[in-house]
Amino acid sequence: MTAGPDGYTGRRVLGGAALAAILSRAAAAQPGTGLGAIARQHGFSYGCAVLGNLLQSNPTYAQAVAIEAGLLVPEYEAKFAALQPQEGRFDFAPLDVILNWAQARSIPVRGHALIWHEALPAWVPPALAEGPARARGIMQAHFDTVLARTRPRIRDWDVVNEAVANPPGSDNPSPSGPLRPTPWLAALGPDYIGMAFRLARERDPTLRLVLNDYGVEEDTPAAEIKRGWLLALCRHLQDQNVPLDAVGIQAHLQMRNAFSAPKFTAFVRNLRAMGLAVLITELDVREPDRVANGYPARDAAVAAWVGNFLGAAIEGGVRTVLTWGLIDRYSWLVTTPGVARRDGLFHRGLPLDWNAQRKPMWRAMARVMGGQV
Ligand code: XIL
């Protein structure tokens, strides 16, 4: 057993030297077939979100990603603020780090995210507020440059991220539904979503266009409402002949909420019955407020949760699964205040543990994507 951030080993607390020794062994000891290859052998695709600076600076991280991932998505580098920090000044250098790393290993990369209410550079919200014509111009200029530049390498983009509102009873309920109030909605009205998909299709007719969202996975009253809102939005877009190819379901799961496999499978089937592909785009797991004692019990519970969820997703027709990160140590569940635990413990919601070792979640994913239930 390897140590966790709190030094827990099941036996004793490790010192720095012992930890370093384990880390270097961890880097060397990733034998056998990775999750990406296991998935591919069974008709699935598995990948993860990556950070370019870690791919460059951290060999353990880069090696683990190279072994496990058959698909990558930039965790930050393709967001609006990263790509166009000032109006008309585009910066593709951070994204290129990921694209080049992936190309050298023949790993495809998906894009995330063209239109979102977060990761907007400071200049965008006031500029959007100048009026609809200006807002449309901003969207268009961003798509023109970004889609032309990424066209040879990225064939699959989250065009709009998190457009659906959070119903009452959610963690962060929106003041009104069913669309989330965002600077884009305020500037352009509800048609901003269709506009974004149309612009993307015009610029790149064979690009896969994805509507990505969260809060639709679990068996809670809020998720039930949000599933209805997301389905209604997809139906509305199709009625308007908006080119929508797929729905991405983020799947930031929370074990304090209930989960119903039959309900989730039915939801995925409903989307697929509309002719839409369904991807799991950002899978990770937050444990409940009170956790079991020790990693074995915690990891087993997380693995069972993920196995149940992924089984339901695959049953509904999902074939592409990405986790939001790969190694617990670098997970936003650990590094982002407000998402991280407040009790001094660290979430263990990704396939590899703090020291890049495969853990029960990895095995659950390998089992489910490997065709065993
Ligand atoms: C998160 C990143 O992981 C964090 O590092 C960043 O601070 C905030 O954004 N849904 C999404 C992702 O679509 O882009 C978010 O990524 C996580 C929630």
Boltz pocket constraint, residues with backbone or C-beta under 6 A from the ligand:
constraints:
  - pocket:
      binder: B
      contacts: [[A, 75], [A, 161], [A, 250], [A, 282], [A, 332], [A, 336]]
      max_distance: 6.0
